C-alpha cells in the first residue's frame, strides 16, 4: 500500500500506511504509524497540487495557518514531507495528528449523548474560536465535517483552506470572498452579494447552527439555494429590522423585499 500511496518520496520509509480513511476531490487521507515515534498519524496526499491555482492557494493558506495556530482544539500539522526535487513535483503529503471520526458522523450515529456531552462539545468549539479569532483569523467554513472527533469526546477544528486573516478590527469587505461556508451553516451576511461586510460573528453563527444540529440530529437551516436559505432563517428568527440591514448592506434598505415575519 505504501508504494501505491507514496510517489518516490524519500521520507516515505518513516511511515507505515495502515489504511485509507478518506477520499475526496483533493486526494486521499491514510492512517499511518510513524516508525520513529510509534505515533499514529493521518497523512493527507494532495494530488496534482498545481493543476488549479485556486486549489494551490487554498492548500498553501491552510498549511501556513496551521503551522502558526497551536491550540488543543485545533488540528495539528506534524510534518510536511519534502519532495525529492523542489523544482518539479506534483503531489504534497501533509502529516496531521490522527483523529477517529468527525462531528458529522457523531451526529449521524445518534448515540445517547447527555447534556454534559453537549456542554463539553460547545465549550471546546467556543474555546477554539476564541483562540482563532484572537489571532485575527476567520475560519469561514465551519461545519460538522470540519470538526474532528475522538471517542473521548475531544474535538478539533480542521480545514482552514477558506480561512482569512484580518489585520484590523474593522469589519472585513465581503468582496474578498470567493466561496465561503457550506450554505446550511452560512451566516445571513454571506448569503448573496448584497451585504458589504462581515465580522468574526460569521463563525459564531456557524457554531450555533452546528450546536442546534447536535441537539436535534438534523440541520437547522437546510436551504436548497441562497434565497431559500434566507427564507428559512427569517421564518425562524424573524425579519431583520431596517436598522440592522442598514449596518451591513451594500445596497439601500428599500432594495430588499423580505416578507415580514416575527419568527417562531
C-alpha positions as CSV (number, residue, x, y, z in Angstrom):
1,X,0.0,0.0,0.0
2,X,2.9,2.3,0.7
3,X,4.1,2.1,-2.9
4,X,0.6,2.9,-4.2
5,X,0.3,5.8,-1.7
6,X,3.7,7.5,-2.0
7,X,5.4,8.7,-5.2
8,X,9.1,8.5,-4.7
9,X,9.3,10.5,-1.5
10,X,12.5,9.8,0.4
11,X,10.7,10.2,3.8
12,X,8.1,7.6,2.9
13,X,10.1,4.9,4.8
14,X,9.4,6.8,8.1
15,X,5.7,6.0,7.8
16,X,3.9,2.6,7.7
17,X,0.5,3.0,6.0
18,X,-2.3,1.3,7.8
19,X,-5.5,2.1,5.8
20,X,-7.2,4.7,3.7
21,X,-9.6,6.6,5.9
22,X,-10.9,9.2,3.5
23,X,-11.1,10.2,-0.2
24,X,-12.1,13.4,-1.9
25,X,-11.5,15.6,-4.9
26,X,-8.3,16.8,-3.2
27,X,-6.8,13.4,-2.9
28,X,-6.6,10.7,-0.2
29,X,-6.1,10.5,3.6
30,X,-4.5,7.5,5.1
31,X,-3.9,6.4,8.7
32,X,-0.2,5.5,9.3
33,X,2.3,4.9,12.0
34,X,5.4,7.0,12.4
35,X,8.0,4.3,12.8
36,X,10.4,6.6,14.6
37,X,8.0,7.5,17.4
38,X,5.3,4.8,17.2
39,X,2.7,7.6,17.0
40,X,-0.4,7.1,14.8
41,X,-0.9,9.9,12.3
42,X,-3.0,10.9,9.3
43,X,-1.3,11.6,6.0
44,X,-3.1,13.7,3.6
45,X,-2.0,13.2,0.0
46,X,-2.9,16.1,-2.2
47,X,-2.8,15.1,-5.9
48,X,-1.7,17.5,-8.7
49,X,-1.5,20.4,-6.4
50,X,-0.6,22.9,-9.1
51,X,-3.3,21.9,-11.6
52,X,-5.6,24.7,-10.4
53,X,-4.3,27.9,-9.0
54,X,-7.3,28.3,-6.6
55,X,-6.7,24.8,-5.1
56,X,-2.9,25.5,-4.7
57,X,-3.7,28.8,-3.0
58,X,-6.2,27.1,-0.6
59,X,-3.7,24.4,0.3
60,X,-0.9,26.9,0.9
61,X,-3.2,29.0,3.1
62,X,-4.2,26.0,5.2
63,X,-0.6,24.9,5.7
64,X,0.6,28.4,6.6
65,X,-2.1,29.0,9.1
66,X,-2.0,25.5,10.8
67,X,1.8,25.9,11.2
68,X,1.1,29.1,13.2
69,X,-2.0,28.1,15.1
70,X,-1.2,25.9,18.0
71,X,-4.1,25.0,20.3
72,X,-5.5,21.9,21.9
73,X,-8.8,22.4,19.9
74,X,-7.2,23.0,16.5
75,X,-5.8,20.0,14.5
76,X,-2.0,20.0,14.4
77,X,0.2,19.6,11.4
78,X,3.0,17.3,12.5
79,X,5.1,17.4,9.3
80,X,5.2,18.3,5.7
81,X,7.0,15.8,3.6
82,X,9.5,17.4,1.2
83,X,9.7,16.2,-2.4
84,X,12.9,14.8,-3.8
85,X,13.0,17.7,-6.3
86,X,11.9,21.2,-5.2
87,X,11.6,22.3,-8.8
88,X,9.5,19.5,-10.1
89,X,6.8,17.8,-8.1
90,X,3.0,17.3,-8.3
91,X,1.9,15.8,-5.1
92,X,2.1,17.0,-1.5
93,X,2.0,15.0,1.7
94,X,0.9,16.7,4.9
95,X,1.1,14.7,8.2
96,X,-1.6,15.5,10.8
97,X,-2.4,14.1,14.2
98,X,-4.9,11.3,13.7
99,X,-8.5,11.6,14.9
100,X,-11.0,8.8,14.9
101,X,-14.1,10.5,13.3
102,X,-15.8,13.8,12.8
103,X,-18.8,15.6,14.3
104,X,-20.9,14.8,11.2
105,X,-20.5,11.0,11.9
106,X,-21.1,11.6,15.7
107,X,-24.5,13.3,14.9
108,X,-25.5,10.6,12.4
109,X,-24.6,7.8,14.9
110,X,-27.3,9.2,17.2
111,X,-25.7,7.7,20.3
112,X,-27.2,8.5,23.7
113,X,-25.4,11.8,24.3
114,X,-26.1,13.6,27.6
115,X,-26.3,17.3,28.4
116,X,-22.8,17.1,29.7
117,X,-21.6,15.9,26.3
118,X,-23.3,18.8,24.5
119,X,-21.8,21.3,27.0
120,X,-18.3,19.8,26.6
121,X,-18.6,19.9,22.8
122,X,-19.8,23.6,22.8
123,X,-17.1,24.6,25.3
124,X,-14.3,23.2,23.1
125,X,-15.7,24.8,19.9
126,X,-16.0,28.2,21.5
127,X,-12.6,27.9,23.2
128,X,-11.1,27.1,19.8
129,X,-12.9,30.1,18.2
130,X,-11.7,32.4,20.9
131,X,-8.1,31.4,20.1
132,X,-8.5,31.6,16.3
133,X,-10.3,34.9,16.4
134,X,-7.7,36.2,18.9
135,X,-5.1,35.5,16.1
136,X,-7.3,37.7,13.7
137,X,-8.3,34.6,11.7
138,X,-11.8,33.9,10.4
139,X,-12.3,30.2,9.6
140,X,-15.3,30.8,7.3
141,X,-16.2,27.2,6.6
142,X,-17.2,25.6,10.0
143,X,-19.5,22.6,9.6
144,X,-19.7,19.2,11.3
145,X,-17.4,17.5,8.7
146,X,-14.7,20.1,9.5
147,X,-14.7,19.3,13.2
148,X,-12.8,16.1,14.0
149,X,-13.7,13.9,17.0
150,X,-12.4,11.2,19.2
151,X,-14.2,8.6,21.3
152,X,-13.2,10.5,24.4
153,X,-15.3,13.5,23.1
154,X,-12.3,15.5,22.2
155,X,-13.0,17.9,19.3
156,X,-10.6,19.7,17.0
157,X,-11.3,22.2,14.2
158,X,-9.7,21.4,10.9
159,X,-9.7,22.5,7.2
160,X,-8.5,26.1,7.1
161,X,-8.5,26.3,3.3
162,X,-11.1,29.0,3.2
163,X,-9.8,30.9,6.3
164,X,-8.8,34.6,6.1
165,X,-6.6,36.8,8.2
166,X,-8.0,40.3,9.2
167,X,-5.4,42.8,10.1
168,X,-7.6,45.3,11.9
169,X,-10.8,45.4,14.0
170,X,-12.9,46.8,11.2
171,X,-15.5,44.6,9.5
172,X,-14.0,42.9,6.5
173,X,-15.1,43.6,3.0
174,X,-17.3,40.9,1.6
175,X,-15.6,41.0,-1.8
176,X,-12.6,39.2,-0.6
177,X,-14.8,36.1,-0.6
178,X,-14.8,33.6,-3.4
179,X,-16.8,30.8,-1.8
180,X,-17.5,30.9,1.9
181,X,-19.0,28.3,4.2
182,X,-21.3,25.4,3.3
183,X,-24.7,27.0,2.7
184,X,-26.5,25.4,5.7
185,X,-24.0,26.9,8.2
186,X,-23.5,30.2,6.4
187,X,-24.4,33.4,8.2
188,X,-27.0,35.6,6.6
189,X,-24.5,38.3,5.7
190,X,-22.7,35.7,3.5
191,X,-25.9,34.7,1.6
192,X,-25.6,36.5,-1.7
193,X,-23.6,39.5,-2.8
194,X,-25.8,42.3,-1.4
195,X,-24.1,42.5,2.0
196,X,-21.0,44.7,2.2
197,X,-19.0,43.4,5.2
198,X,-18.7,40.7,7.8
199,X,-17.0,40.1,11.2
200,X,-15.9,37.1,13.2
201,X,-19.6,36.7,14.1
202,X,-19.9,34.6,10.9
203,X,-18.1,31.8,12.7
204,X,-20.2,32.1,15.8
205,X,-23.3,31.7,13.6
206,X,-21.9,28.5,12.2
207,X,-21.2,27.2,15.7
208,X,-24.8,28.0,16.6
209,X,-26.1,26.0,13.6
210,X,-23.8,23.1,14.5
211,X,-24.9,23.1,18.1
212,X,-28.6,23.1,17.1
213,X,-27.9,20.1,14.8
214,X,-26.2,18.3,17.7
215,X,-29.3,18.7,19.9
216,X,-31.9,17.8,17.3
217,X,-30.0,15.4,15.0
218,X,-30.9,17.4,11.9
219,X,-29.6,20.6,10.2
220,X,-31.2,23.8,11.5
221,X,-31.3,25.7,8.2
222,X,-31.1,23.2,5.2
223,X,-31.5,25.7,2.5
224,X,-31.9,24.5,-1.1
225,X,-30.4,27.7,-2.5
226,X,-29.3,31.1,-1.3
227,X,-32.9,32.6,-1.4
228,X,-34.4,29.6,0.3
229,X,-31.6,29.8,2.9
230,X,-32.6,33.4,3.8
231,X,-36.3,32.4,3.8
232,X,-35.9,29.7,6.4
233,X,-33.7,31.8,8.5
234,X,-36.3,34.6,8.6
235,X,-39.1,32.1,9.2
236,X,-37.4,31.0,12.4
237,X,-35.7,34.2,13.6
238,X,-38.0,36.9,12.1
239,X,-37.3,39.6,9.5
240,X,-34.3,41.8,10.4
241,X,-35.1,45.5,11.1
242,X,-34.2,48.3,8.7
243,X,-31.6,49.5,11.2
244,X,-29.9,46.1,11.2
245,X,-29.9,45.9,7.4
246,X,-28.5,49.4,7.1
247,X,-25.5,48.4,9.1
248,X,-24.4,45.5,6.9
249,X,-26.0,46.1,3.4
250,X,-24.2,47.1,0.2
251,X,-27.5,48.5,-1.2
252,X,-30.1,50.9,0.3
253,X,-32.6,49.1,2.6
254,X,-35.6,49.7,0.2
255,X,-33.8,47.4,-2.2
256,X,-34.8,44.4,0.0
257,X,-38.3,42.9,-0.2
258,X,-38.5,40.5,2.7
259,X,-41.9,39.0,3.6
260,X,-42.3,40.2,7.1
261,X,-42.0,37.5,9.8
262,X,-42.0,37.7,13.6
263,X,-40.1,34.3,13.7
264,X,-41.2,31.3,15.6
